[in-house]
Amino acid sequence: MAVPVLHTLASDVTRRAHRVAGGILTIDLGAVAANYRLLRERAAPAMCAAVVKADAYGLGAAHVAPTLYGAGCRLFFVAQLEEGVSLRRHLPPDATIAVLNGNLPGTEPDFAEHHLVPVLNSMEQVAAWLRFCGQGGRPYPAMLQVDTGMARFGLSDFEAEGLARDADARGRLDLRAVISHLACADEPENTANAKQLSAFRRVRELFPDVPASLAASSGIFLGPGYHFDIVRPGAALYGVAPQNGAANPLRPVVRLQGCVVQVREVPAGTAVGYGHSAVTAHPSRLATIAVGYADGLLRSASNRAAAWHGDKRLPLVGRVSMDSVVVDISALPEGAVSGGSLLDLIGPSQDIDATAQLAGTIGYEMLTGLGARFQRIYVSA
Ligand SMILES: *Cc1c(COP(=O)(O)O)cnc(C)c1O
């Protein structure tokens, strides 16, 4: 019996979205590649690496990393060993994958087996790596991190000096980069930047034959003095603004559309949502969207952020629930929105940074918090 074709491809996509999810997350890989090229041009002649930790900031490293490789990137950073092991399967052998957390005790053989490069952050990690290289009879590649003023990862300047003077240890380490990380790079006026820069220049003098890397996304925009040999952007690749208050030169990468479940008309004085935190001032038309804090729409965005229908702002009303949120659609003509309609939660009128700011946080947290329940669509515009 012939099976009738009931749906076009487009309606299949939305039907699936209605089944599995409260919305559609569209990830523009073309924009990721364009952002990579822009950052590389800004940083030239420095080499441009890419940070794809936390599953490429929640966007899917299996899709994002090969896109970046296609744009010319050959050096990738992840945070955890396991992220590196899984990323290795998605990249050709000439891509270097460095693991920022370094070699936790006993993991050294995994780095060799999967061709991963640890970032050595402490003398403990350096010593364990030297022992491992000694057993293997050869120096496996590694990077070294030195703390220049963040008290998070890396050798102290004192330890770095000791290591640099230890000719025996130096001879047994195959260092591919010496790195440090800026604490306040998104604030160009912050005097901590210049302090970290001069501390890093001293570190570089200790390891003059090793490529040096200081700048992540925001650091690239502090100027050429911060670029050294390698830059390591993450967030900017994904469209997050690199500098507070300045125009964002990067292309937006994500669009989040929430699916309307139902629409209702309510009189003035109607209390909405948990805790009745909002009460309608006028007769209103409300739409319930199937996206909540379990999907990364932060509860702190309650009564602050908005959904959008084109350029029409539709304020969130009441608290964000786990799986839903209510928006006021009174600004739209009757019938413009009904069950199954899609409204933008992150999109052209309210980008990732604006949405995050309304929720009292930063684009990074919003991006990495976007949930697993969305229908994810990858496009290469
Ligand atoms: C996360 C991270 C980066 C990338 O930072 P962005 O601000 O996302 O560009 C670079 N280097 C290190 C050490 C990091 O932890």
The ligand as an SDF file (V2000), in Angstrom:
LIG
                    3D

 15 15  0  0  0  0  0  0  0  0999 V2000
   38.2450   29.2260   28.4210 C   0  0  0  0  0  0  0  0  0  0  0  0
   39.6380   29.6020   28.1470 C   0  0  0  0  0  0  0  0  0  0  0  0
   39.9800   30.2800   26.9760 C   0  0  0  0  0  0  0  0  0  0  0  0
   38.9410   30.8450   26.0430 C   0  0  0  0  0  0  0  0  0  0  0  0
   38.3670   31.9620   26.6640 O   0  0  0  0  0  0  0  0  0  0  0  0
   37.2840   32.8940   25.9410 P   0  0  0  0  0  0  0  0  0  0  0  0
   37.1000   34.0300   26.8610 O   0  0  0  0  0  0  0  0  0  0  0  0
   36.0520   32.0570   25.8160 O   0  0  0  0  0  0  0  0  0  0  0  0
   37.8280   33.2650   24.6210 O   0  0  0  0  0  0  0  0  0  0  0  0
   41.3260   30.4740   26.6920 C   0  0  0  0  0  0  0  0  0  0  0  0
   42.2790   30.0490   27.5510 N   0  0  0  0  0  0  0  0  0  0  0  0
   42.0010   29.4170   28.7110 C   0  0  0  0  0  0  0  0  0  0  0  0
   43.0920   29.0100   29.6040 C   0  0  0  0  0  0  0  0  0  0  0  0
   40.6670   29.1960   29.0600 C   0  0  0  0  0  0  0  0  0  0  0  0
   40.3690   28.6000   30.2240 O   0  0  0  0  0  0  0  0  0  0  0  0
  1  2  1  0
  2  3  1  0
  2 14  2  0
  3  4  1  0
  3 10  2  0
  4  5  1  0
  5  6  1  0
  6  7  2  0
  6  8  1  0
  6  9  1  0
 10 11  1  0
 11 12  2  0
 12 13  1  0
 12 14  1  0
 14 15  1  0
M  END
$$$$
